[in-house]
């Protein structure tokens, strides 16, 4: 049975060196309404899988082929088209090899000869399971390239990428705000990378430096400037000359140090502790805080003149709960990262686990999500990450449990889980499309399309 989906928009790559089998596969899939491309050898398939080629949603490949085998195809898809599943077609004598490929990440294998209904069922299952990943990948391909190391395709992140692209070349001080764990240092590094500045990127955690040493750390010192200063030493501003200094947790900077930082930023010069003369530095400053510095000014903990010197270009990082659309992308990234580090085969995420992870509020933001995935990967013993592999605090979130129980009771597919979450968010947002789009991290056009899909699925009939 083929699941309800926009079949003409789905592109299936068929890799089969047997003319008869290739023609059969193409005929069956085209009759079912899919867009297919059939090639007769592995080299042609590798060219189609290449990142600069048209999108591929599913690959069906033979195992035994000359030069480039089905295993080579699987490896290429995992590396370049990880959003696409691979279905293996194998002769009876190659079943053991096909089973091994499934363990390495292939979705399923079919043994020749196979029933066409069985083929269509497996194709439907593969496309249904990979639907969220494929949609995320489509968004990434349609958007301008995101800065290195920053992951996201939601509307808030798309806006952030545009702001980084505009701010980076200017040379102005950038003021990054956001909750802890939202990735402020990653954004600062992206600004430096995009800026083209040739000097170093120097990150500084203002909260981690003892107050009595912070001036020396920032500006350096001469030999004998204070007890323990046995030799002259350059400071962090000199280390960042020609580059970028990132001052994280700027709200923790002691009041006595704030006018000295202001002078360094205004004059482009620093004076080592104990020195008579200043040194000129060409440093671009990026600062970050999770505090409300305007409130800190009111209570006398932060200088207003320094605040306005820092707050030239302001970038606000959205919390993870404001961009749940990005959670599957982040999960995939962290799972791949920690599975590879542990020399484990690739892991999948069950629909139930994805529902739990998406529904959780993530007070610790991306940092908390990364830690949860790292621990879950370490604890799992199977090839699929399930809710049982997640920490108890994640599993027992009220919203996650209610959604999950409803999904389990109705035996929902992954696509239906997505619709359920959108429908639930619409109710929580009172039907306000702008508010709901922000809550989901979607633009309004995508949200309207999703709402129509929810209606078609019968999940909004009670609204």
Buried (B, 14 or more C-beta within 10 A) or exposed (E): EBBEBEBEEBBBBBBBBBEEBBEBBBEBBBEBEBBBBBBBBBEBBBEBBEEEBEBBBBBBBBBBBEEBBBBBBBBBBBEBBBBBBBBBBBBEEBBEBBBBBBEBBBBBBBBEEBEBEEBBBBBBBBBBBBBBBBBBBBBBEEBEEBBEEBBBBBBBBBBBBEBBBEBBEEEEBBBBBBBEBBBBBBBBBBBBBBBEBEBBBBBBEBEEBEEEEBBBBBBBBBEEBEEEBEEBBBBBBBBBBEBBBBBBBBBBBBEEBBEBBBBBBEEBBBBBBBBEEBBEBEBBBBBBBBBEBEEBBEEEBBBEEBBEBBBBBEBEBBBBBBBBBBBBBBBBBBBBBBBEEEEBEBBBBBBBBBBBBBBBBBEBBBBBBBBBBBBBBEEBEEBEBBBEBBEEEBBEBEBBBEBBEBBEEEEBBBBBBBBBBBBBBBEEBEEEEEBBBBBBBBBEEBBEEBBEBBBEBEBBEEE
